Amino acid sequence: MAEAFNYKVLPAEKAQRYATVAAEIASVLDGEPNLVARMATVASMLSASFPEYFWTGFYVVDPAKPDELVVGPYQGTLGCLRIAFGRGVCGTAARTRQTQVVDDVNAFPGHIACDSRSASEIVVPVVDAQGHLIAVFDVDSDQPAAFDALDAEWLERILQDTFAD
């Protein structure tokens, strides 16, 4: 059996990678008003930039059921189709509007296992210019403790710059 690749990088290298992709995302999306296009681009570009990102994408607030998230643009294996606010990591981020960094998804109460290979996760609430929750951005890794405060800071910044303007 092959040994798992360790994706840990130095904080300065990770910050530089985020800064580079943030600038690229801003450049590509300049002038693009379509929300789905913006989400698809963010998910694609971040997924391609970080090998530790196993599943990368959005769960969007369903206008017909405003206390429920529905899968949106993503990169990776099959995602859960719907998640109620308060359920799992994504639902918790939606309900609390706080970024969730989970080192071990199996230790998170009520974790929803869309793919059993997921080991750690970060979920960031996405709000529009009026402060309304429009989605959560979810990243899973097959490595434990793959995410930290630096990931949270950069993802929050990228999502704020992309969706709150």
C-alpha positions as CSV (number, residue, x, y, z in Angstrom):
1,M,0.0,0.0,0.0
2,A,1.4,3.4,-0.9
3,E,2.2,5.8,1.9
4,A,0.0,9.0,2.0
5,F,1.7,12.1,0.7
6,N,2.2,14.7,3.4
7,Y,0.9,18.0,2.0
8,K,2.2,20.2,4.9
9,V,4.0,23.3,3.7
10,L,5.7,26.1,5.5
11,P,3.3,29.0,6.4
12,A,5.2,31.5,4.3
13,E,4.9,29.2,1.2
14,K,1.2,28.6,1.9
15,A,0.6,32.3,2.3
16,Q,2.4,33.0,-1.0
17,R,0.4,30.4,-2.8
18,Y,-2.9,31.9,-1.4
19,A,-1.7,35.5,-2.4
20,T,-0.9,34.3,-5.9
21,V,-4.2,32.5,-6.5
22,A,-6.2,35.3,-4.9
23,A,-4.7,37.8,-7.4
24,E,-5.4,35.3,-10.3
25,I,-9.0,34.8,-9.2
26,A,-9.6,38.6,-9.0
27,S,-8.1,39.0,-12.4
28,V,-10.2,36.2,-14.1
29,L,-13.4,37.3,-12.4
30,D,-13.0,41.1,-13.1
31,G,-16.3,42.2,-14.6
32,E,-18.1,38.9,-14.3
33,P,-21.4,39.4,-12.6
34,N,-22.8,35.8,-12.8
35,L,-22.8,34.1,-9.4
36,V,-22.5,30.5,-10.7
37,A,-19.6,31.5,-12.9
38,R,-17.9,33.1,-10.0
39,M,-18.4,30.1,-7.7
40,A,-17.2,27.6,-10.4
41,T,-14.1,29.7,-11.0
42,V,-13.2,30.0,-7.4
43,A,-13.7,26.3,-6.7
44,S,-11.7,25.3,-9.8
45,M,-8.8,27.7,-9.2
46,L,-8.4,26.9,-5.5
47,S,-8.7,23.2,-6.1
48,A,-6.0,23.3,-8.7
49,S,-3.7,25.4,-6.4
50,F,-3.7,23.1,-3.4
51,P,-3.0,19.4,-3.6
52,E,-4.4,18.9,-0.1
53,Y,-7.8,20.0,-1.3
54,F,-9.7,16.7,-1.9
55,W,-13.2,18.2,-2.4
56,T,-13.6,22.0,-3.0
57,G,-16.9,23.7,-3.6
58,F,-20.0,25.6,-2.6
59,Y,-23.2,24.7,-0.9
60,V,-25.7,27.4,-1.8
61,V,-28.7,28.6,0.3
62,D,-31.8,27.3,-1.4
63,P,-34.2,30.2,-2.0
64,A,-37.2,27.8,-1.8
65,K,-35.9,26.4,1.6
66,P,-33.9,29.2,3.2
67,D,-32.8,27.0,6.1
68,E,-31.2,24.4,3.7
69,L,-28.1,24.3,1.6
70,V,-28.0,22.7,-1.8
71,V,-24.8,21.6,-3.6
72,G,-23.4,24.2,-6.0
73,P,-20.3,24.4,-8.2
74,Y,-17.6,22.1,-6.9
75,Q,-14.5,20.0,-7.8
76,G,-14.1,16.5,-6.5
77,T,-16.1,13.4,-5.9
78,L,-19.9,13.3,-5.5
79,G,-21.0,15.8,-2.8
80,C,-24.0,15.7,-0.6
81,L,-27.0,17.1,-2.4
82,R,-28.7,18.9,0.5
83,I,-27.6,19.9,4.1
84,A,-29.9,21.4,6.7
85,F,-28.6,24.5,8.6
86,G,-27.1,23.2,11.9
87,R,-26.3,19.7,10.5
88,G,-22.6,18.7,10.0
89,V,-19.8,21.1,9.4
90,C,-21.4,22.9,6.5
91,G,-24.7,23.3,8.3
92,T,-22.9,24.6,11.4
93,A,-21.0,27.2,9.4
94,A,-24.3,28.3,7.8
95,R,-26.2,28.6,11.1
96,T,-23.4,30.3,13.0
97,R,-21.9,32.2,10.1
98,Q,-18.5,31.4,11.5
99,T,-15.7,29.6,9.8
100,Q,-15.3,26.0,10.9
101,V,-11.8,24.4,11.0
102,V,-12.1,20.7,11.7
103,D,-8.8,18.7,12.2
104,D,-10.6,15.3,12.4
105,V,-14.1,15.1,10.8
106,N,-14.8,11.8,12.7
107,A,-14.6,13.8,16.0
108,F,-17.1,16.5,14.8
109,P,-20.6,15.8,16.3
110,G,-23.0,15.1,13.5
111,H,-20.4,15.1,10.7
112,I,-21.9,14.1,7.3
113,A,-19.7,11.7,5.5
114,C,-20.2,12.4,1.8
115,D,-16.9,10.6,1.1
116,S,-15.3,8.3,3.6
117,R,-11.8,9.4,2.6
118,S,-12.4,12.9,4.0
119,A,-10.2,13.4,7.1
120,S,-10.3,17.1,7.8
121,E,-12.4,20.1,6.6
122,I,-12.7,23.8,6.6
123,V,-16.0,25.6,5.8
124,V,-16.3,29.3,5.3
125,P,-19.6,31.2,5.2
126,V,-20.1,33.3,2.1
127,V,-22.1,36.6,2.4
128,D,-23.1,39.1,-0.3
129,A,-22.7,42.9,-0.2
130,Q,-25.8,43.3,2.0
131,G,-24.5,40.8,4.5
132,H,-26.9,38.0,3.5
133,L,-25.6,34.4,3.7
134,I,-25.6,33.1,0.1
135,A,-23.5,29.9,0.5
136,V,-20.8,28.2,2.4
137,F,-17.4,27.3,0.8
138,D,-16.4,23.8,1.8
139,V,-13.0,22.2,1.5
140,D,-12.2,18.6,2.5
141,S,-8.8,16.9,2.7
142,D,-7.9,13.3,2.9
143,Q,-5.2,14.3,5.3
144,P,-5.9,15.0,9.0
145,A,-5.4,18.5,10.3
146,A,-4.8,19.9,6.8
147,F,-6.2,23.3,7.6
148,D,-5.3,26.0,10.1
149,A,-5.9,29.7,10.9
150,L,-3.9,30.7,7.8
151,D,-6.2,28.8,5.5
152,A,-9.2,30.4,7.3
153,E,-7.8,33.9,7.0
154,W,-7.0,33.6,3.3
155,L,-10.2,31.8,2.3
156,E,-12.3,34.4,4.2
157,R,-10.4,37.2,2.4
158,I,-10.8,35.6,-1.1
159,L,-14.5,34.9,-0.6
160,Q,-15.1,38.4,0.9
161,D,-13.4,40.0,-2.1
162,T,-15.2,37.8,-4.6
163,F,-18.8,37.8,-3.3
164,A,-19.2,40.9,-1.0
165,D,-18.4,43.5,-3.6
